[in-house]
Amino acid sequence: MTILVTGGAGFIGSNFIKLFLSKHNETIVNIDKFTYAGKKENICDVLKNKNHILIKNCITDKYSLQKIFETFRPRAVIHLAAESHVDNSINIPRNFIDTNIIGSFELIEISKKYFQSLTAQEKYNFKFINISTDEVYGDLSETGKPFEENDPYKPNNPYSASKAASSHIMRSYFKTYNIPTITTHCSNNYGPFQSSEKLIPMIIKKALNMENIPIYGNGSQIRDWIHVNDHCLAILKILELGIPGEHYNIGGGNELTTISIANHICNILDILQPNISSYKKLIKFVPNRPGCDYRYSINYNKIFQQTNWQPLYKFDVGIFDTVKWYVENPFYK
């Protein structure tokens, strides 16, 4: 039995693979093209695991993908490979179109051909899980009702637009070709092995290097934060119990402003690695980026009701452990 994971050397992918291998005696085929966000350091502790097969490949390479499917015959696909940084999507949107839309199309198209070759029992057991984002829904006012699965897509930047497009493609393949696709929409992740371009590791890195910590606008933007391990546990639940054709929102229940996150991290660093003065003095407000969403909030009642999943990490504990991990792992500073 084999699970195919795309983007398995990235932040969420590497954490998912480690969690899966710790719980299952089953082979994972890990496809990653190793951009700046996908690193071998993220998966160094599973490289020698007999159940982990690493293949350097891009999901836009349909001929290589077809060979991988024919060789390993996966019972499920966990599609995590994506360009995901909003700032980069504003500066170089083409990369997001190529990977998130074209790459997702090539992957689901190869999956369709593979699925059609399966026996009836194999088809019944097969799942294609597309990992998307809550950003496809647009943003909310401070009092707006949390996002639900049936809310319309209203993406406000090239990244979220590309993820919305790929989700639409997955839905169309379920409706048109009966491919058992499932799409998840998760809120902001944090935890170990995250690229330093993202908010929390960026704040930690800037602070430890005694550089200014840039915060957009006045830092009032609100995000729902979830520990990456909770997200990975949700994916496992959906792999086991998720219903084909459905969408599932995954949230952490931790709505916090950007400035409160920055202050909290600085407080932790003041304890773990004290300096002459508080790291808070490094915080500098900078002009907001174009199309910046104000608030994200997730209603995750559906996944709880159908799979009994709910987040386990308390934010204060999770963020302390995360900051401590970055302090103790200098190769990620």
C-alpha positions in Angstrom: 0.0 0.0 0.0 1.3 3.4 -1.0 0.4 7.1 -0.3 1.6 9.7 -2.8 2.5 13.1 -1.2 3.4 16.1 -3.3 5.5 18.8 -1.7 6.6 16.5 1.0 9.8 18.4 1.7 8.0 21.6 2.5 6.7 22.8 5.8 3.3 21.0 6.1 4.4 18.1 3.9 7.4 17.2 5.9 5.5 17.4 9.2 2.7 15.3 7.7 5.1 12.6 6.4 6.8 12.3 9.8 3.4 12.0 11.6 2.1 9.4 9.1 5.2 7.2 9.3 5.0 7.3 13.1 1.5 5.9 12.9 1.4 3.6 9.9 3.5 0.9 8.4 2.9 2.0 4.8 5.0 3.4 2.1 5.0 7.2 1.3 6.2 8.3 -2.1 7.4 11.9 -1.6 7.5 14.1 -4.7 9.2 17.5 -4.3 11.1 19.7 -6.7 13.1 21.4 -3.9 12.5 25.1 -4.2 13.7 27.4 -1.5 10.8 26.2 0.7 11.3 22.5 0.2 14.5 21.4 1.9 16.2 18.0 2.6 16.8 19.3 6.1 13.1 19.2 6.7 13.0 15.4 6.1 16.5 14.3 7.1 15.2 12.2 9.9 13.1 10.1 7.5 15.4 9.8 4.6 16.6 6.4 5.7 13.1 5.1 6.7 12.3 2.1 4.5 8.8 3.3 4.1 9.9 6.7 2.6 10.7 7.1 -1.1 11.9 10.5 -2.2 11.6 11.6 -5.8 12.8 15.0 -7.0 10.2 16.0 -9.5 7.9 18.8 -10.5 4.2 18.3 -10.7 4.1 20.0 -14.0 6.1 17.1 -15.5 3.2 14.9 -16.6 5.4 12.2 -18.2 7.3 11.6 -15.0 4.1 11.7 -13.0 2.6 9.0 -15.1 5.6 6.8 -14.6 5.4 7.4 -10.8 1.7 6.4 -10.7 2.4 3.3 -12.8 5.3 2.2 -10.7 4.0 2.8 -7.2 0.2 2.5 -7.7 -0.9 4.7 -4.8 -4.2 4.2 -2.9 -4.3 8.0 -2.2 -2.8 11.3 -3.2 -2.1 14.1 -0.7 -1.6 17.2 -2.8 0.4 19.7 -0.8 2.8 21.1 -3.5 2.2 24.8 -4.0 3.6 28.2 -4.2 2.1 29.8 -1.1 3.6 33.2 -0.1 1.3 36.1 -0.9 4.1 38.6 -1.3 5.8 36.5 -3.9 2.5 36.0 -5.7 2.1 39.8 -5.9 5.7 40.2 -7.3 5.8 37.1 -9.6 2.3 35.8 -10.1 3.3 33.5 -13.1 5.0 31.1 -10.7 1.7 30.6 -8.9 -0.2 30.0 -12.1 2.3 27.4 -13.3 2.5 25.4 -10.0 -0.8 25.9 -8.4 -3.0 25.7 -11.5 -1.1 24.0 -14.3 0.7 21.6 -11.9 -2.6 20.7 -10.1 -4.2 20.1 -13.5 -1.4 17.8 -14.6 -1.6 15.9 -11.3 -5.4 15.4 -11.3 -5.4 14.5 -15.1 -2.8 11.8 -14.5 -4.8 10.7 -11.4 -7.9 10.4 -13.6 -6.2 8.1 -16.1 -4.7 6.0 -13.2 -8.1 5.9 -11.4 -9.9 4.7 -14.6 -7.4 1.7 -14.7 -8.2 0.5 -11.2 -10.5 -2.3 -10.1 -13.9 -1.5 -8.5 -12.5 -2.2 -5.0 -9.4 -0.1 -5.7 -11.6 2.8 -6.9 -13.7 2.5 -3.8 -10.6 2.9 -1.6 -8.9 5.7 -3.6 -8.9 9.3 -2.5 -7.3 12.5 -3.9 -7.0 15.1 -1.1 -6.3 18.6 -2.3 -4.8 20.9 0.4 -6.1 24.4 -0.1 -6.4 27.5 2.1 -9.0 29.7 3.8 -7.7 32.6 1.8 -9.9 31.5 -1.2 -12.9 32.9 0.7 -11.5 36.5 0.8 -11.6 38.4 4.0 -14.0 39.2 6.8 -15.0 42.3 8.9 -14.2 42.1 12.6 -17.7 40.9 13.3 -18.2 38.7 10.1 -19.3 35.1 10.5 -16.5 32.6 10.2 -16.0 30.9 6.8 -18.1 27.9 6.1 -17.6 25.3 3.4 -20.5 26.6 1.2 -19.3 30.2 1.3 -18.4 31.6 -2.2 -14.8 32.1 -3.2 -13.6 35.7 -3.3 -9.8 35.6 -3.6 -8.0 38.9 -3.3 -4.5 38.1 -4.5 -2.8 35.9 -7.1 -1.9 33.2 -4.5 -5.5 32.8 -3.3 -6.8 33.1 -6.8 -4.6 30.3 -8.0 -5.6 28.1 -5.1 -9.3 28.8 -5.7 -8.8 27.8 -9.4 -7.1 24.5 -8.4 -10.0 23.8 -6.0 -12.5 24.4 -8.8 -10.6 22.0 -11.0 -10.7 19.3 -8.4 -14.5 19.7 -7.9 -15.0 19.5 -11.7 -13.1 16.2 -11.9 -15.3 14.8 -9.1 -18.5 15.9 -10.9 -17.5 15.1 -14.4 -15.2 12.0 -14.1 -16.2 10.7 -10.6 -12.6 11.1 -9.3 -12.9 10.9 -5.5 -11.5 14.3 -4.7 -11.6 16.1 -1.4 -10.5 19.7 -0.8 -9.5 21.1 2.6 -9.2 24.8 3.5 -6.9 25.4 6.4 -6.1 28.6 8.4 -2.6 29.9 9.0 -0.2 27.2 10.1 2.8 27.6 12.5 5.4 25.2 13.9 8.9 23.8 13.1 10.4 23.7 9.6 8.5 26.7 8.2 10.2 28.9 5.7 11.5 32.2 7.1 9.5 34.2 4.6 6.3 33.4 6.6 5.3 35.7 9.5 6.2 33.8 12.6 9.6 32.5 11.5 10.3 35.8 9.9 9.7 37.6 13.2 11.9 35.1 15.1 14.7 35.4 12.5 14.7 39.2 12.4 14.7 39.4 16.2 17.6 37.0 16.6 19.6 38.8 14.0 18.8 42.1 15.7 17.1 43.5 12.5 13.9 45.5 12.3 10.8 43.4 12.4 8.4 44.7 9.6 4.7 44.7 10.4 2.2 45.7 7.7 0.0 48.7 8.4 -0.8 49.0 12.1 -0.7 45.2 12.7 -4.4 45.0 13.2 -4.9 42.2 10.6 -6.5 39.1 12.2 -5.6 35.5 11.4 -6.7 32.2 12.8 -3.6 30.2 13.8 -3.3 26.4 13.9 -0.3 24.3 14.9 1.0 22.3 11.9 0.6 19.0 13.8 -3.1 19.7 14.3 -3.4 20.3 10.6 -1.6 17.1 9.8 -3.9 15.1 12.2 -6.8 16.6 10.4 -5.4 15.4 7.0 -5.1 11.9 8.5 -8.7 12.0 9.7 -9.8 13.0 6.2 -7.7 10.3 4.6 -9.5 7.8 6.8 -13.0 9.2 7.1 -13.4 12.0 4.5 -16.2 11.8 2.0 -15.3 12.2 -1.7 -16.7 15.4 -3.2 -16.7 17.3 0.1 -14.8 20.3 1.3 -13.5 20.6 4.9 -12.5 23.7 6.7 -9.7 23.2 9.2 -9.1 25.9 11.9 -7.2 26.4 15.1 -9.7 28.6 17.0 -6.9 31.2 17.7 -7.8 34.5 16.1 -5.0 36.9 16.8 -3.8 40.2 15.4 -0.4 40.4 13.7 0.9 42.9 16.2 -0.1 40.6 19.1 1.7 37.7 17.5 4.9 39.9 17.2 4.7 41.1 20.8 4.1 37.5 22.0 7.1 36.2 20.2 9.3 39.0 21.4 8.2 38.2 25.0 9.2 34.6 24.6 12.6 35.6 23.1 13.1 37.9 26.0 12.8 34.8 28.2 14.7 32.3 26.0 17.5 34.5 24.8 17.4 37.8 26.7 19.1 40.9 25.3 20.0 44.2 26.7 16.5 45.5 25.9 13.3 43.9 24.8 13.1 42.6 21.2 9.8 44.6 20.9 12.0 47.7 20.2 12.8 46.1 16.8 9.1 46.2 15.6 8.6 48.7 12.8 5.3 49.4 11.0 5.6 49.4 7.2 3.0 50.3 4.4 0.4 47.6 3.9 0.8 45.3 0.9 -1.7 45.5 -2.0 -4.9 43.5 -1.6 -4.2 42.7 2.0 -7.1 40.8 3.7 -8.2 42.1 7.1 -9.5 39.0 8.9 -9.8 35.2 8.4 -11.9 33.0 10.7 -12.8 29.3 10.2 -15.8 27.4 11.2 -14.6 23.8 11.5 -17.8 22.2 12.8 -18.2 20.0 9.7 -14.9 18.1 10.1 -15.5 17.8 13.8 -19.0 16.3 13.2 -17.9 13.9 10.5 -14.5 12.8 11.8 -14.4 13.9 15.5 -11.2 16.0 14.7 -10.6 19.1 16.7 -7.4 21.1 17.4 -5.4 20.0 20.4 -2.6 22.6 20.7 -3.2 25.6 22.9 -1.6 28.6 21.2 0.4 29.7 24.2 2.0 26.3 24.4 2.4 25.8 20.7 4.0 29.2 20.0 6.4 28.8 22.9 7.6 25.4 21.6 7.9 26.8 18.1 10.0 29.8 19.1 12.2 27.5 21.2 12.6 25.1 18.2 13.9 28.0 16.0 16.3 29.2 18.8 17.7 25.7 19.1 18.0 25.1 15.3 20.3 27.7 14.0 20.2 26.4 10.4 16.7 27.8 10.2 17.6 31.3 11.5 
